[in-house]
């Protein structure tokens, strides 16, 4: 049986993993940093974790837990975070910026949801993957910037 303490620890864990991704972004002076990524991951974990607890409590009191659909809550998280990420995307001149930030926000929401279900290993691997992708993108930006300066 999962307890509120279990979910609280999972929310804290999700916040830490999201904060790690956010720290990496903030260190590179990107728009969304520690606070944004941490809160998105923690919020996602809280929504999903609360639903897991509610499903469990409904079963304990003889209710129909089938009426509580965790997948619907996750769909709401995905949709809500999608709107949040859309706010980070800006079209400037003939280029689009903020897509990586939006994708990062979306990924930490998934990481938070994954932690809420107790899939720690998957969440940790996903966090590492997000860091690797952000690192590779940052290196590419630096190289492209240097190449453009040489051409000018």
Secondary structure, 3 states (H helix, E strand, C coil): CCCHHHHHHHHHHHHHHHHHHHHHHHHCCCCCCHHHHHHHHHHHHHHHHHHHHHHHHHHHCCCCHHHCCHHHHHHHHHHHHHHHHHCCCEEECCEEECHHHHHHHHHHHHHHHHHHCCCHHHHHHHHHHHHHHHHHHHHHHHHHHHHHHHHC
